[in-house]
C-alpha cells in the first residue's frame, strides 16, 4: 500500500480492547522506508538536537565575549520567554492540531499517524517522539522565525533555550510512559498526562505544565 493500512486502523478503533490487549505496537506502512521515516527511537531527538543546542550556546558565549550582545543579562529573561513559548506551543499543537476533528479520510490517516497511534499504543517507544522528518524542518522554521525577529545575536540564546525546553519535554514524555521518577514535579506531570490518555482525551493537553490547561479551562473534571 502507498499509504497507511487504513482498514487496519478502522479495525483497531472498532475493537480496541480486544486488539490492544494483544499488541503493544503497530506497523502502519507496508513500505519499510515509510515505516522507518515515520517512527523514531526516543533517543533520536537528543542525538540530533543536543549538538545543535550546544552550538547555539557556544555562539551565545562568543557574542558575549566579543561584545556582540549589547545587553548580556537580557539573555536570562529571553531564555525564560523561550521556555514559556515552548510550553504554549506544546499546548496549542496538541490541542488544535493533534486533536483536530478530521473531515476526510486522508486527514484522519495523517492525524492517526502523528498522534492517535500513540493514544492507541501509549507504550510504543517508536511513536513516543515526533520523527526527524518533522522535527528537523520544524527546527529550521523556528530558528528562521527567531532570527528574523531577534537577529543573529539574540536568536542564539533564545533558540538554545527553546530546544532545551523541547528536549526536557521529550524525555519527560517518554519517562511518563516508561519510568517512574519519585520527583514530585515529575509525578504531577505524569498524572496530568495519563489523565489525558486514560480518563479524558478532550482535556489536559499540556504536559510540561498544566498552566495553559488551567487558563483555557481544559483541566479534566476531577482536577477542576
C-alpha positions as CSV (number, residue, x, y, z in Angstrom):
1,X,0.0,0.0,0.0
2,X,1.1,3.5,-0.7
3,X,-0.4,4.9,2.5
4,X,-1.4,3.8,5.9
5,X,-3.2,0.5,6.3
6,X,-6.5,2.4,6.8
7,X,-8.6,-0.8,7.2
8,X,-6.3,-1.9,10.0
9,X,-6.7,1.5,11.7
10,X,-10.5,1.2,11.5
11,X,-10.4,-2.4,12.9
12,X,-8.4,-1.2,15.8
13,X,-10.7,1.7,16.6
14,X,-13.8,-0.5,16.3
15,X,-12.5,-3.2,18.6
16,X,-9.8,-1.5,20.6
17,X,-9.9,-3.6,23.8
18,X,-9.5,-6.9,22.0
19,X,-6.8,-5.6,19.7
20,X,-4.8,-3.6,22.1
21,X,-4.8,-6.4,24.6
22,X,-2.7,-8.4,22.2
23,X,-0.3,-5.8,20.9
24,X,1.9,-3.0,22.3
25,X,3.0,-1.6,18.9
26,X,1.7,-1.2,15.4
27,X,3.1,-1.1,11.9
28,X,1.3,1.5,9.8
29,X,3.0,1.1,6.5
30,X,3.9,-1.9,4.4
31,X,6.8,0.0,2.9
32,X,9.9,-0.4,5.1
33,X,11.1,3.1,4.1
34,X,7.9,4.8,5.0
35,X,7.7,2.9,8.3
36,X,11.2,3.9,9.1
37,X,10.9,7.6,8.4
38,X,7.6,7.9,10.4
39,X,8.9,6.3,13.6
40,X,11.8,7.3,15.9
41,X,13.8,5.9,18.7
42,X,13.3,8.0,21.8
43,X,17.0,8.9,21.9
44,X,17.0,10.3,18.4
45,X,15.9,13.9,19.3
46,X,18.8,14.1,21.8
47,X,21.4,12.8,19.2
48,X,20.2,15.4,16.7
49,X,19.4,18.4,18.9
50,X,21.9,18.4,21.8
51,X,24.8,19.3,19.4
52,X,22.6,22.0,17.8
53,X,21.8,23.3,21.3
54,X,25.5,23.3,22.3
55,X,26.4,25.1,19.1
56,X,24.0,28.0,19.9
57,X,25.1,28.1,23.5
58,X,28.7,28.4,22.2
59,X,27.6,31.1,19.8
60,X,26.0,33.0,22.7
61,X,29.2,32.8,24.7
62,X,31.1,34.1,21.7
63,X,28.8,37.0,21.2
64,X,29.0,37.9,24.9
65,X,32.8,37.8,24.9
66,X,33.1,39.9,21.7
67,X,30.5,42.5,22.6
68,X,28.0,41.3,20.1
69,X,25.3,41.2,22.8
70,X,24.8,44.8,23.9
71,X,22.7,43.6,27.0
72,X,24.2,40.2,28.1
73,X,21.8,40.0,31.1
74,X,18.9,40.2,28.6
75,X,19.5,36.6,27.7
76,X,18.1,35.4,31.1
77,X,14.5,36.8,30.5
78,X,14.9,35.9,26.9
79,X,15.5,32.2,27.8
80,X,12.6,32.3,30.2
81,X,10.4,33.6,27.4
82,X,11.6,30.9,25.1
83,X,10.7,28.2,27.6
84,X,7.3,29.8,28.2
85,X,6.7,29.9,24.4
86,X,7.6,26.3,24.1
87,X,5.0,25.3,26.7
88,X,2.4,27.3,24.9
89,X,3.4,25.7,21.6
90,X,3.2,22.3,23.2
91,X,-0.4,23.0,24.4
92,X,-1.7,24.6,21.2
93,X,-0.1,22.0,18.8
94,X,-1.5,19.2,21.0
95,X,-5.0,20.7,21.3
96,X,-5.6,22.2,17.9
97,X,-3.5,20.1,15.5
98,X,-3.2,16.7,17.1
99,X,-6.8,16.7,18.2
100,X,-8.2,18.4,15.2
101,X,-11.5,16.9,14.1
102,X,-10.7,15.3,10.7
103,X,-13.2,15.8,7.9
104,X,-11.6,13.5,5.4
105,X,-10.1,10.0,5.4
106,X,-6.7,11.5,4.3
107,X,-6.7,13.9,7.3
108,X,-7.8,11.1,9.6
109,X,-4.9,9.0,8.5
110,X,-2.5,11.8,9.0
111,X,-3.7,12.5,12.5
112,X,-3.6,8.8,13.3
113,X,0.0,8.7,12.1
114,X,1.2,11.7,14.0
115,X,-0.8,11.3,17.2
116,X,-3.7,8.8,17.6
117,X,-1.5,5.8,17.1
118,X,0.2,7.0,20.3
119,X,-3.1,7.1,22.1
120,X,-3.9,3.5,20.9
121,X,-0.3,2.3,21.7
122,X,0.8,4.7,24.5
123,X,3.8,2.4,25.4
124,X,5.1,2.0,21.9
125,X,8.6,3.5,22.2
126,X,8.8,4.1,18.4
127,X,5.9,6.5,18.5
128,X,6.6,8.5,21.6
129,X,8.6,11.2,19.9
130,X,8.0,13.1,16.7
131,X,10.3,11.7,13.9
132,X,13.2,13.7,12.4
133,X,11.3,14.1,9.1
134,X,9.1,16.6,11.1
135,X,11.3,17.9,13.8
136,X,14.3,18.9,11.6
137,X,12.2,21.1,9.2
138,X,10.3,22.4,12.2
139,X,13.6,23.3,13.9
140,X,14.7,25.3,10.8
141,X,11.4,27.1,10.7
142,X,11.5,28.1,14.4
143,X,15.1,29.2,14.1
144,X,14.3,31.2,11.0
145,X,11.5,33.0,12.7
146,X,13.6,33.8,15.8
147,X,16.4,35.0,13.5
148,X,14.1,37.3,11.7
149,X,12.6,38.7,14.9
150,X,15.6,38.8,17.2
151,X,18.6,38.9,14.9
152,X,21.5,36.5,15.0
153,X,22.9,37.6,18.4
154,X,19.7,37.2,20.4
155,X,18.2,34.3,18.4
156,X,21.1,32.1,19.6
157,X,20.3,32.1,23.3
158,X,16.5,32.2,22.5
159,X,16.7,29.1,20.2
160,X,19.1,27.2,22.6
161,X,16.6,27.7,25.4
162,X,13.7,26.7,23.2
163,X,15.5,23.5,22.1
164,X,16.4,22.7,25.8
165,X,12.7,23.0,26.7
166,X,11.7,20.7,23.9
167,X,14.3,18.1,24.9
168,X,13.1,18.2,28.5
169,X,9.6,17.7,27.3
170,X,10.6,14.8,25.1
171,X,12.4,13.0,27.9
172,X,9.7,13.6,30.4
173,X,7.1,12.4,28.0
174,X,9.0,9.2,27.4
175,X,9.6,8.8,31.1
176,X,5.9,9.3,31.9
177,X,5.1,6.1,30.0
178,X,8.2,4.0,30.9
179,X,9.8,5.3,34.0
180,X,8.7,6.3,37.5
181,X,10.8,9.0,39.0
182,X,9.9,9.9,42.6
183,X,10.3,13.6,41.9
184,X,7.1,15.4,42.9
185,X,7.1,17.7,39.9
186,X,7.5,14.8,37.5
187,X,4.7,12.8,39.3
188,X,2.4,15.8,38.8
189,X,3.3,16.0,35.1
190,X,2.9,12.2,34.7
191,X,-0.5,12.1,36.4
192,X,-1.8,15.1,34.4
193,X,-0.7,13.4,31.1
194,X,-2.0,10.0,31.9
195,X,-5.4,11.5,32.7
196,X,-5.4,12.8,29.1
197,X,-4.7,9.3,27.9
198,X,-6.9,7.2,30.0
199,X,-9.6,9.5,31.5
200,X,-10.4,12.4,29.2
201,X,-8.8,12.8,25.8
202,X,-10.7,16.1,25.3
203,X,-8.8,17.8,28.1
204,X,-5.4,18.0,29.8
205,X,-3.4,19.0,26.6
206,X,-0.4,20.5,28.4
207,X,2.5,18.2,29.5
208,X,5.4,20.3,30.8
209,X,3.0,22.4,32.7
210,X,-0.8,22.4,33.4
211,X,-0.8,26.3,33.4
212,X,-2.4,26.6,30.0
213,X,-5.0,23.9,30.8
214,X,-6.0,26.0,33.8
215,X,-6.0,29.3,31.9
216,X,-8.0,27.9,29.0
217,X,-10.3,25.7,31.1
218,X,-9.2,22.3,29.7
219,X,-8.4,20.6,33.0
220,X,-10.1,17.2,33.5
221,X,-13.2,17.1,35.6
222,X,-11.5,15.6,38.6
223,X,-8.9,18.4,38.5
224,X,-11.4,21.3,38.3
